[in-house]
């Protein structure tokens, strides 16, 4: 089973997306968007930027966990990962985004 984007409206009324791997695990989440069209543009940006390793910002959290941001060409964050226990797990998450995002369909939950 391949990955998919889920587009939904949060409790505050903003549109968000999350990228799920084929196993159902969340691997990337967006910030809130005011319109569905803006959220769809964010998904398109993830699809376009996901294959480029230079677009990933690898970080360590204050709690000594590991995460990453996917950035667009303008250096704006377009998706954020969950926290991982190790750099290897984080790097596997990045590879999953690279594999799943470019062809993932959008499932509309709103």
C-alpha positions in Angstrom: 0.0 0.0 0.0 1.4 3.4 -0.9 1.2 6.6 1.1 -1.5 9.3 0.9 -2.1 12.9 1.9 -5.1 13.5 4.2 -6.5 17.0 3.9 -8.7 18.0 6.9 -10.1 21.0 8.8 -8.8 21.3 12.4 -10.8 22.4 15.5 -9.8 26.1 14.8 -11.3 25.9 11.3 -7.9 25.8 9.5 -7.1 23.4 6.7 -4.2 21.1 7.3 -2.6 18.1 5.6 -0.7 15.1 6.9 1.3 12.6 4.8 0.8 9.0 5.8 3.0 6.1 4.9 1.6 3.0 3.4 1.5 1.5 6.9 -0.7 4.4 8.1 2.0 6.1 10.2 2.0 9.9 10.0 5.3 11.0 8.5 4.8 14.7 7.8 2.3 17.3 8.9 1.5 20.9 7.8 0.8 24.1 9.6 -2.7 25.6 9.3 -4.0 27.2 6.1 -6.9 29.6 5.8 -8.3 28.1 2.6 -8.5 24.6 1.1 -6.8 25.9 -2.1 -3.8 27.1 -0.1 -3.6 23.7 1.6 -3.7 22.0 -1.8 -0.8 24.3 -2.9 1.1 23.2 0.2 0.6 19.5 -0.8 1.8 20.3 -4.4 4.9 22.0 -2.9 5.6 18.9 -0.8 5.3 16.7 -3.8 7.7 18.9 -5.8 10.3 19.3 -3.0 10.2 15.9 -1.4 12.8 14.2 -3.7 15.5 16.9 -3.1 17.6 15.9 0.0 18.8 19.5 0.3 15.3 20.6 1.2 15.3 18.7 4.5 16.4 20.4 7.7 17.5 17.8 10.2 17.1 18.9 13.8 17.6 17.8 17.4 14.9 18.8 19.9 15.5 20.1 23.4 14.4 16.7 24.7 17.2 15.1 22.7 14.9 13.6 20.1 15.3 14.0 16.3 12.9 15.5 13.7 13.0 17.2 10.4 11.4 20.0 8.4 10.8 19.9 4.7 11.3 23.4 3.2 10.3 24.9 -0.1 12.6 26.7 -2.5 11.9 30.0 -0.6 13.1 28.3 2.6 9.6 28.3 4.2 8.7 25.2 6.2 6.0 23.2 4.3 6.0 20.1 6.5 7.2 18.9 9.9 7.9 15.4 11.1 7.1 13.7 14.3 9.9 13.2 16.9 12.1 10.2 16.5 14.3 8.4 19.1 17.4 8.2 16.8 18.9 9.9 13.8 18.5 6.6 11.9 14.8 6.6 12.5 14.6 10.2 11.5 16.5 9.5 8.3 14.1 6.6 7.6 11.3 9.1 8.0 12.9 11.4 5.4 13.3 8.5 3.0 9.7 7.6 3.5 8.6 11.1 2.6 10.9 11.0 -0.5 9.3 7.7 -1.6 5.6 8.4 -0.7 5.0 12.1 -1.3 5.6 12.6 -5.1 2.8 10.3 -6.2 0.6 10.2 -3.1 -3.1 10.8 -3.7 -5.1 13.3 -1.6 -7.9 12.0 0.6 -10.3 14.8 1.6 -11.6 14.3 5.1 -13.6 17.6 5.1 
